[in-house]
Amino acid sequence: MNHSELNQTDHCLHSSCPERSVSAVYVLLYVSAAAVVLLTVCENLLVIISVCHFKQLHTPTNMLILSLAVSDCLVGALVTPIALIWMIESCWVSNRGFCISFVLTNYFLKGTSIYNVALIAADRYFALSNPFLYTRAVSVSTMCFVILCDWFILFFYNLVVHYFNRDLKGLVMCPGDCFLLFGEVWYLVDLVFVFVFPIAVIIILYVQVFVIAKKHATAIRELNIQTSTETSKRDISMKSERKAAKVLGIVVFAFLACYFPYFIYTLLGRVIEVEVASFQKVLILVYLNSTINPVIYALFYPWFRRCVRVILTLQIFKKDSALINVLS
């Protein structure tokens, strides 16, 4: 999420809106776009309903998963459809007011997604490094307060940044484009606050989580050997270690794979001219991250599969369904 998206000096010279003839490819693009939007919204809604409805899932960590699902669901519902239409049409056809709303919503929700992932990394590190202190200090209400502060700070930050940059080159609203240009100082501030800092937190803390999890698994194996416990128990601990490594690897790889190309392109846009069409293709990865997140943070957990089964079979409407045991 970098507010200086590209070097936009020449966009108005080549961004006219081409006429589209209805073709099979054109229809297929819209069908694919609708499928992506529907999948993103439905996946995240399932996470939201699961965490909100089932009382067993009211834990601090799940509140972070809920926050991530809310931001990703809003991205899928409010940002992705508009962005995909813009990319398919190769043209921004709406008015200036709608463009401003799209830009503000886009930057705000991308920022909340990034910081939600960073908070999840911090939560997991704290829980593994200081489990007893974590249990005493972190409650559901405490985590909800942290999440609300996170959303408020990012919302306020976006308003401030857009306010102070409104009198620069401003909103690029030539035919076919909808961008907001930032000055050099605010560009660097935004780069550090919205990308460098949270990404550094994610990488550093997830590496620490992996190291701690590996140490725990090693200690369990050694304890099992010393106490002559059954081999099956040692095998279970080894499988848990491999599973933790796999999940953490997917989390880090998928998130960085979606966001790094985006920020590399924005950095290049400050130095050389980058085609809007190429940048838009990279931007698709950012929106797809909202589709991937529910798979990474929820589908790897058995409780989510049980919740989906209860929801889809309409058992959720039964009396006391909130008390259904979904953890065992």
N, C-alpha and C positions, 0 to 999 in steps of 0.2 A: 504494500500500500504506500506508494510514493506519489505525492500530489503533483510533482512535476513529471507527468507521465512520459512525455517525449519532447523533443525540440520541435515545436509546432509552427515554426515560422513560415513554412511553405505549404501548410495544409490547405489553406484556402485557395491555393492555386490549382489544386488537382483533386478536390474532394467534392465534385459535383455528384448528383444522385443519378446513377445510370438506370435506365428503364429495364424492368425485368419482364421477361416473357414467362408465362406459366409453363413449367416443364416438369418432367418426372424428377429430375435432380432437385429442382426448386421445392417441390412438394416434399420430397424425402428429407431435405434439410429442415423444413418446418416440423415434420413429424418427429424427427430425431431430437430437435430442440424441445418440443413438447414432452417427449419421453424423459429427457434429462431433467426438466423442471419438475415433472410429476414424481419422478423417482426421488429427487432430492427432498421435496416437500414431504412425501409419504414416509420415507425412511426416518427423517428427523422427527416427524410427528409421532411415529411409533416410539421413539426414544423418549420424547416429551411425555406422552401418555403413560408409558411404563414407569418412569421415575416419579411422576406426580401422583399416580393412582395407587401403586402398591407401597404400603407402609414400610415393608422390609427394605425397600430401596432408598429410604430417606436417610442417606448417609452423606457426610461432607464431600467425599469424592464424587458421588453421584450427582450432587448439586452442581459440580463443575461440568460433568457430562451433560447435565440438563442445560446449563448456560450455553455450552458449545452447540448443542442441538438447536436451541432457540435462535442463536445468531445464524447458524447454517440454514435453518428453515426460512428465516427472513431473507437471507441471500437468495435462496431458491425461489421464493415467492415474489420478491420485490426487485431484485437486481438482475438475476440470470435471464429472465424472459426478455427484458428490455435490451440487455447486452447482446443476446443471441440474435434478436431481430435486427439490431444495428449491424451485426457482423454479416448476417445473411443478405441484408439489403445493400450493404456497403455504403450506408447513408444514414445520417441522423435526420429524421423528418419531423420531429416534434419541436415545440417552441422552446424559448429560452428558459422559462420558468420550470418546465418539465426537466430540462437539462440540468439546471441547478439542483433540483430535488434528487435526480439520479446520481449526480456526482457526490452530494453530501451523504446520501444513503449508502452508496457504494463504498466510499472511504471509511465511513463509520463502522459498517458491518464487517468489512475485511479486517479492520483493526481489532474489533472485539473477538473475532475468530482466532487471530494470532495470539492475543493476550490470554484467551481461554486455554489454548494449548500450553502456553507458558505457565499458567496457574496450575494446570494439571501436572506438569513436570515438577513444579515446586511442591505440590501436595504429595506426590509419590516419594520425592526425596525426603521430605520431612517425616512421612509415615515410616519409611524404612530406616532412616538414620536415628530417629528418636521416637520409637513406637509408643513408649509409655507417656512421654511428654505430649505427643500428638493426640493420644486418647484423651488426656486431661484438658488440653488447651483448645483443641479444634472440635467444635460442635456444628450441628447443622445450621443453627442460627448465626454462628460466627462466620461460617463459610458463605451464607447468603448475604451477610453484610459486606464481606470482601467482594463478592461478585457484583453487588449493586454499586459499590464504590468504583469498581473497575469500569462498569458501563457508563457511570456518570462522568468519570474523568475523561474517558475516550470521547464521549459526546461533547463535553465542554472543550476539549482540546481541538476537535474538528471545527467547532464553531469559531474558536479563536483564530486558528490557522486560516480558515477561509475568509474571516473578517479582515485580517491584516493583509491578505493578498488580493483583495477584491479590486484594488486600484492600480495593480500592476498591469500586465497585459490582459489580466482578467480571464473571463470565460471565452474560450475559443468557440464561437458559435457560427462559423461559416458553414455553407451548405455541406452537410454530410458529417460534421464533426461536433463533438461535445467533450471538451477538455478544460481543465483549469490549470493555468500556468503559475508557477511559484518562483519567487526570487531565490537567489543563491543561498542566503542565510536560512530561510525557512525550508528550503530544499534539504539542507544538511541537518537541520533540526528534525525534520520529519523522517529522514533516512535513519537517524540514530534512534529516535523514540519509537518508531513504528516497525523498524526492521532489525537493525543491528542489535539493540538491547534485548528484545524478546527472543530473537533467534539464538543469541549467545546464551541466554538463560536456558532455553530448551535443550540445546546441544550439551552444555556443561552438566546440567542436572540429570539429563537422561543417561549420560555416560556414567555419572556417579551412581545413579540407580542401578545400572547394569552391573557395576563393580560390586556394589553392596549386595545385590541379589546373588551374585556368583559366590561371594564370600559366605553368605548364609547357607547356600546349597552345599558348599565345600565343608563347612562346619557340621552340617547335619550328617553328611556322609561319614565324616570322621567319627562323629558321636555314635552313629549306627554301627560302625566297625568295632569301636571300642566296647560297646555294650552287647555285641554279637546279636544284633537284631536281625530280623529276616531280610533276605536279599531283596525281596519285593519292595520293602520300604525304601531301600537305597535307590532302587530303580525309579520309584515314584519321585524322589527328590531330584534325581538327574533329569527326568522328563520335565519337571517343573522348571528347572534351570534352563533347559533348552527352549521351552515354551516362552519363558520370560524374555530370553534373548531374541527369539523370533518376533514376538509382539512389539518389543521396543524397537527392534530394527525396522519393522514395517512402519511404525509410527513416525520415526525420524525420517526415514527415506521418503515416504509418501508426502509428508508435509513439506520437506525441503525441495523435493522434486517438483511440487506444484508451485512453490513461491520463488525459488531461486531464479528461474528463467525470467520471471516477471520483473524482478528487481535488477537483473543484469541488463535487460532491455531498457529500463528507465535510466540506468546509469549511462548506457551507451547513447541514449537520447540527448544527454547533456553535451556530448562531444561530437557525435556524427549524426547525420540524418538517418532515421530509421523509418521504414515504410509503415504506415498505419495498419495495413492489412497483416503484415508480419507480427506486429505487436498485438493485434487483436487475437491472433491464433495462440500466442503465448498466454494472453489473458484468460483464455478458455480454461487453462489448467487451474488457475486460481479459483474459478467458479466450480470446477469439478471437484476441488478439494472439499467443498461443502457436501458433495455427494459421497465422497470416500470416507469422510470422518465417521459417520454412523457405523460403517463397516469396521473401521479400525477400533473405535472406542466402545462399541456395543456388541457387534456380532461375534466378537471373540469371546464374549462372556456367555455362559450357559443360561444365566438368569434372563438375558434379553430374549433368547430363543423361546424360553418358557412364557415370557410376557407376551410375545408376538402371538404365540399359539392361543393364549387366553383371550387376547384382543380380537383376533380374527375369527375365533369360534363364538364370539359374542358372550363369553362367560363373564366378561367385565361388567355386564349389566345386571348380574345376579347380586343378591343381597350379600353383603360382607365380602365381596370379591376383592376388596382392598387388602384383606387379611390372608389371601391365598399365599401359600408358601411357594415362592418362586426361586428360592436360593438352594433348595435341595432336590 
